[in-house]
Amino acid sequence: MKTYVYLSLIPEALIASHLPPEEFGAYLAVGTKKRSRGQAIFFEVDPNFPSDYLPVREVEQLCQPHRTGEPRHSTYLSIYRVLEHVPVPRLGRLFLVTDDGRVLGLERAENLPEPDRKYHLYQEFCPVTPRVASVLPPREFCRRITDRSESVSVDRIVFADLKLEQLAQNPDAVHVDNLPYVNIEHLRDCLRELDHKTGKPTKTVIRQLAGEVLYRTIRHGFYVGDQQDFAFYAMPSREALESTHYRWWRSALSSFGG
C-alpha cells in the first residue's frame, strides 16, 4: 500500500496518508461521513530528504493500515514550523480543494508571468496569513519577506497574487464593482500609501485570512520560496476552468469560497 506525504497549508501540517491526492483532498474537505465542509490547500511532498526536525525517515512505520486492512486516511507527522523544514525542490503538485471536496491539481510552471502592473495584491497562506499590497513583483516580494535580516520575516512563504483589475495601475479607478473584497476604500488607501512612504514597498491590508479562499480572485497562481529557491504554480486559464476543469470551477463559484 503506497504511502503519500502531504504538506497542508490551512492549517499547516505534514500528513502521511494511503489516499492518493484526489481522495485525500475530498477527505480533508468533507471527511468520511460527509458531515463537514471546508476548503483545503496542500502540496505533495517527496519525503526523501534528510531532516532532524521532521520524521520523514519513519513515514512508513508511522502510517500503518488499520487492523482491518483499510487504508490510513491521515497520520499527522508535524503541525508546527513544517513549511520551513521542507525544501522547495521536494514540493510536488499543489492541490486546491473546494468545500464540497472537488480537487484541482496545479503543476509547477516553467516561467513566471511578466510584470505588467504598478501594484500587486498578495494573499499569504503559510506560515502567516496577512493580505498584503506591494509594489514588488512576486519573486522580489518573496525575497524581501524571507530576508531574515528584516525585523519582520519568515524562513519560507507560500502566497498567491490576487486580482486588482484597474486598481493595479490607479488606486482611484472607479470601475471596480467586480472585485469582491470587503472595504474597497481601505484597499485604495493602502495602495495610495505605497506611493507616499519611501522605502516601504509593502502595506498590510488585512492582518489574517478571514473566512475561506475566494478562488476566483486568484490572478496568475501560487508562489512558494525563500532566499535560494522559488517556484510558481499557475492557475489554469478561464477557458480551461470552464471546460477541462468545469466541475471544480462550478464548485468554486457556487461555494462560499467562490
URZIRA-V930770 format. One record per backbone hydrogen bond with DSSP energy under -0.5 kcal/mol. CO is the residue of the C=O (numbers start at 1). NH is the residue of the N-H. If there is no record, write none. Layout:
{{CO/NH} {CO/NH}}
This chain:
{{2/4} {4/17} {5/45} {6/8} {6/15} {7/43} {8/13} {11/10} {13/8} {13/15} {14/77} {14/78} {15/6} {16/75} {17/4} {20/24} {21/25} {22/26} {23/27} {24/28} {25/29} {26/30} {26/31} {27/31} {29/38} {30/34} {30/35} {30/36} {40/97} {41/9} {41/10} {42/95} {43/7} {44/92} {45/47} {47/49} {54/56} {55/58} {56/59} {58/62} {59/63} {62/64} {66/69} {70/66} {71/73} {72/18} {75/16} {78/14} {82/85} {83/86} {85/87} {87/90} {88/91} {90/46} {93/44} {94/106} {95/42} {96/104} {97/40} {98/101} {99/38} {102/98} {104/96} {106/94} {107/234} {120/134} {121/162} {122/124} {122/132} {123/160} {126/158} {130/124} {131/205} {131/206} {132/122} {133/203} {134/120} {137/141} {138/142} {139/143} {140/144} {141/145} {142/146} {144/147} {145/154} {146/148} {147/150} {151/153} {157/225} {158/125} {158/126} {159/223} {160/123} {161/219} {162/121} {164/167} {165/168} {166/169} {166/170} {168/118} {168/119} {170/173} {174/176} {176/179} {178/180} {183/187} {184/188} {185/189} {186/190} {187/191} {188/192} {189/193} {190/194} {191/195} {192/195} {192/196} {193/197} {196/198} {197/200} {199/201} {201/135} {201/136} {203/133} {206/131} {209/211} {213/215} {214/217} {215/218} {217/163} {220/235} {221/161} {222/233} {223/159} {224/231} {225/157} {229/226} {231/224} {232/109} {232/234} {233/222} {237/241} {238/242} {239/243} {240/243} {240/245} {243/246} {245/249} {246/250} {247/251} {248/252} {249/253} {250/254} {251/255} {255/258} {257/215}}
